[in-house]
Amino acid sequence: MLAAGARFFVMGTILVGFPYMIRTVLGLEAQYYGAAESMLAAAVIAGSIAAGALTERLHSDRLSLVLAFMGICLLPAGAVFLLPVHTMAKYVVNVAAFCGLQAAISIFSIFAVSMIQQNTPAHLIGKVMAYTSTVTMCVQPAGQMVYGFLFDGFRENVWMVLLPTGAVVCAVGLWSGGFFRRMQGERSSL
């Protein structure tokens, strides 16, 4: 459920809000959006590589920090819209923030799936992973729809979407620390 909740908030923001902000709010040409998408793809790859490199150091009890970092990434993306800065500054801050967000999503997703598989009895792995995938896949379009309405409704004040979303994701990440510590403790006791 934690992974599905993160997908609801974060993927709705990335898949709907990010292109909307670049093309509609900032009024930039398609090549700026294309460049931003290329950088986001590179961030996903970098996050996947980082997950492999962090295997020995990032234990599941610290996944809450990765989740909180996702929320933190959204804060500068929203805050820059409150500042009287040039459109290109808003673009650069948003691209950097969303790249950090994409890298963190990759890390979190890889570790979360691994944690689910490690904590599931072998005879139930297929069922549990099917359930996890189904819930996650169903939540993502709902998030995209909600964020489509939110970004359209707050087109002049996108910070009113980004800042609360960032705060909620960060709070959920910090709140989930106890859950991840319990999961790590249960796995250590096996």
Secondary structure, DSSP 8 states (H G I E B T S, - for coil): -HHHHHHHHHHHIIIIIHHHIIIIIS---HHHHHHHHHHHHHHHHHHHHHHHHTTTT--GGGHHHHHHHHHHHHHHHHHGGGS---HHHHHHHHHHHHHHHHHHHHHHHHHHHHHHHHTS-GGGHHHHHHHHHHHHHHHHHHHHHHHHHHHHHTTT-THHHHHHHHHHHHHHHHHTHHHHHHHHHHHHH-
